[in-house]
Each structure stands twice: as structure tokens, then as C-alpha cells.
Amino acid sequence: MTDFLAQCRLDDRVAIVTGAGSGLGRATAHALAQAGAIVAVTDIDGEAAGTVADEIGGNSATAHILDITKDDEVDSTVEDIFDRYGRIDILVNNAGIGLRLPTVDMDTESWHRVMDINLNGHFYCARAVGRRMLPAQSGAIVMVSSIMGLTGGGMYPNPSYHTTKGAIVNLVRSLGVEWAPDGIRVNAVAPTYVRTNLTEKMLEDGKTHQYILDNTPMGRLGEPDEIAAAILFLASDAASLITGHTLPVDGGWVAR
């Protein structure tokens, strides 16, 4: 008889989480550590990364400053983590930004900034970690897309965010197919609006908050732990036959 609960354990596996200094990344780092993983907490804000690593405590986490838009910095950080532990089993590509501007108002620099963080950075991290996972013939990568990567509309024009999160969906398909024969699974989650420090100001607007509730069949926002739980599932052996898939964690938003 299969031990299904044991399949959700990550004992002694080494996981990298980007953007782990707050919000979804912080919740994910804690979830993976609670499942037994050793977590490399990475963030462009080194102090925030250190705080999360300290929260996890013991020998279960280390903090690393990482700007995912710099491919050489990604490569060197991944190398440092691999040299320290001798393996990398899990990557969670979480770091990202949003910039809510209509197309005609968006300057080129802002467009490139969103592309660099939300798409290029995901690719750099997957490439660097893939180079370590391929020889081991095992590994799990989970990227954070969005409901906006599965739809074209919303409360406001948001072309750069829609573009990058939609690209993540197909990057996951591409890498999932490419690396499946080598034992590496690549998936994504597509969260709805989640109650974090990044959405706090937006949710202060009563009309915006109500719009979200009205368009979510379950009638509420998501919580960081709910997204982290889905990421934990996809990173674990419980999802051993799942690759190239994007899992909406959205209270029914995209099913409407």
C-alpha cells in the first residue's frame, strides 16, 4: 500500500525559492521547510531573506541576496548553493512584479523591467538549476504564473503582466516536455488575488475589493498559505506524474 502522506514529504531535499523575503515566497519557504526540505531563501532584499531564514531556523534554511535579472548572479548563486549542499532538488520561481499601466502610457523602460523580472529571471533560474538537475536525472521546478496568465482581461489594463504570466504558462509546457525524459518535472501555479503586502494598498479601494469578490465564485481572496500548499504539492512526489501543467489556485476565477 502506498504511503500517500510520505509522498508529500521533502526530507533532506534542497530547495531554492526566489522572492522569498515576503508574501507568497515567504509562505512557500516555510511550507517546504515544514515538509523537511533545506531551503535557500533568496531575495533581492538580503535583510528580508535573512529574516525568513531566521524564522525557519536551525539548519533548515540559508539566506542569499539574488537579483534574478542578472544572469551571471543567478549562475553564481546557484553554484554556491550547489557547492554547499551537493544537490538541488527543487526550484520555486516566485519573484515578480506588477505594473498596472495601459499600453499607450507604458514607457519602454517599464516594459523591459517587467519582462526582465517576470520572464527573463524565471528563465535564467530554470536554466541554471536545470544544469544541475539534468546530470542527477531528477528535480522539480514550480513557477508562479497568475490568473492573468490564463485570461486577457481584468479590472484594468495590465499588458506587461498579462504577457509575462502567459509566457510562463508556455515556458512551463516547453521545459516540461524537454526535460521529462530526464526525470525533471516543470509546473506552475496560477494564483488569484492574494492577501499580501503587494496587494494591501490595492485592496484598500472598496470597489476594487468588491470587484474581486464578485468575480470569484468562492467569494473571497486567496491567502499565501493556500498558494504555498499547491506549490508544495507540485514540488513533491505526490505530483510525480504531473509536468507541463499550470494549476489555477483561484477560487474558480478562470472557470467562470
N, C-alpha and C positions, 0 to 999 in steps of 0.2 A: 504494500500500500504506500502510495506517495505521501511524503510529509509535506503538505502544502504550505504550512506556516514556515517550515525551514527554507522553502524556496524564496521567501521574501527576505531572508537574512543576507547580509553582505559582509559577514565576518572576515576580517583581515584584508578585504579588498581596498584598493587605493582609489579615491575619487577626487576629481578636480571639479570645483564649482566656480564659475565666473560670476562676477557681480554679486558675490556672496556677503557683502558687508551690510545688506539691509533687505527688507522686503521678501520677495519670493526666494532669492538666493540664500538669505539667512535661514529661512524656514527649511529650505532644501538641505542645506548643510547640516542642520540639526537632525532632520529626518534620516539622512544617510548615516550619520554617526550613531544614532539610536539603533539603527539596524546592524551596526557592527563595523561600518566602514571607517577607514582612516581618511580624513577629509582635508584636502588642500584648499583652504579658504582664500580665494583670490578676489581682489577688487582694486580699482584704481585708487581708492582711498585706503591707504595702508592702515590707518588708525582704526577704521571701521572693520577691516579684515581681522585685525588683531583682537578687537573686542569680541567678535563672533568666535574666533578660535579659543579665546579665554572662556567664553560661555560654555563651549563644548567641553573643554578641559582635558586634563590627563594627557595621554599620548595619542589622543584620537584626532587632533587637528593641528595644522600649522598654517600660519598666515603668510601671504605673498602679495606684494604690490604688483599689479598687472594692468597695463593698458593694452586691451586686445586689438586696438587699431594698428599696433606696431608689430609687424610680423616677426622681426628679429627678437623683440622682447617676449613674444609668445613662445618662440622656439627655445629661448634660453631658460624661461621659467619652467616649461615642460621638461626640459633636460635636467634642470635642478631637482625637480620633484622625482623624476625617474631615477636619478642618481642616488637620491636619498632613500627611496623605498625599493628600488629594483623592479618596479612594475607600475603600470597604470591600468586600472580595470574599468573605470567609469569616468566619463566627461559629461558634465551638465553645462551646456552653453546657455547661460541665463542673462548675461549682461546686455542691456539695451536701453534705448531712449525713445521718447516720442516727441514729435514737433508738429503741433496742430496748426498748419497754415494752408490756405488754398493754393493751388498750383501757381496762379499768376502772381502771388505775393511771396513765393518762396525763392530766396536767392540761391545761387548755385552752391555757395559755400555750405549753407544749411543742408541742402540736398545731399551733398557729399558726406557731411558729418553723419547723417542718419545712415547712409549706405555703409560707411566705414565701421560704425559700431554694430549695427543690427544685422549686417550681412557679411561684410568682409571679415570682421572679427570672428564670427562664427566659423567661417571657412578656415581662417588661419589656425584656430584652436583645434578644429577637427583634423586638419592636415597634420599638425604637429603630433597630436595624440595618436592618430592613425598610424604614423610611422613607428610608434612604439607597440601598438596593438597588433599590427599585421604579423610581425615575427612571432608573437605569442599565440596567434590564431584564436584570440578571444577578446571580448570587450563589449561595452555598451555605451552608446552615446545618446544623450537626450538633449534636444534643443527646445528652446522656448519660442514658439510662434505666438499666435493670437487669434481670437475670433476674427480680427480684422485681416488675417491672412487667408481666411476662408470666405470672406464677403467683400463687397466693394463699397458698401455704404456705412453710415453711422450717424452720429449726432452732428458731425462737422466734417469738412474736407480734411483729409489726412493722407495725401498721396504717397509721401515718403514712407510712412509707417506701413500702410497697406502693401506697398511694393516690397519692402524688405521682409515683412512677415509672410507674405505669399511666396516669396523666393525661398524662404526657409522650408516651406512645405515641400517644394520640389527638390531642394538640396537634400533633404532627408530621403526622399524617394531615390534620388540618384545614388547617394552614398550607401543607402540600404541595399540596393541591388548590387552595386560594385563590390561591397565588402562582405556580403552574405556568404560567399563561398569560403571566406577566411574566418568565419566564426564571429564576426563583429556585427552587432545589431545597431541600427541607427533609427531613432524615432523622435517624435516631437509631441509636446503638449500645446494646445491652443486655449489659453485661459480667457475667460470673460473679464469683465471689470472686477478687480480685486482690491480689497481694502488695504492699501499700503501707503507709505509716506509719499509715493509718487502720485497717487490719486486723491490724496486728502484735500487739497485745495479745490480740485475739480468738483468733488462731492459736496463741498460747501454750498454750491449752487443748487437750490432745491429743485429747480426744473430739470437740471441735468441728472440729478439723483433719481428723480421720478421717472425720467425717460428710460433709464437703465432698468428700473424695476418693472416698468410697463412692458418692456421688450424682452424680459427674461421670464420664460414660463414658470420657473420655480420662484420668481418674485423676490429675489434677493441678490446681493453681491456675493462674490467668492471671498474666501479667506485664504491667506497664504498657506496655511497647513493643508488645505484641500488640494492645492496645486502641487505642493511638495509630496503628498501621498501618491498622486498619479505619477510623478517623476520617479519616486521610489519603486513603484510597481514596474515601470518600463525599464528601470536600471537593473532589476532583479531577475533571477531565474524563473520567477513566476510568469514572466513575459518572454520565455525562451523561443517561442515561435512567431514573435511579432517583430517585424522590421519594415522600414519604409513607410511607417504609419504615423499620421498625426491624430492625436486623441483630443477632441474638444473637452474641456473641463469648464462648462459654461452654463449650467442650469437650463439647458435646452435652447440657448440663443440661436445656434445655426440650424436647428431642426425646425424652426418655425416655418 
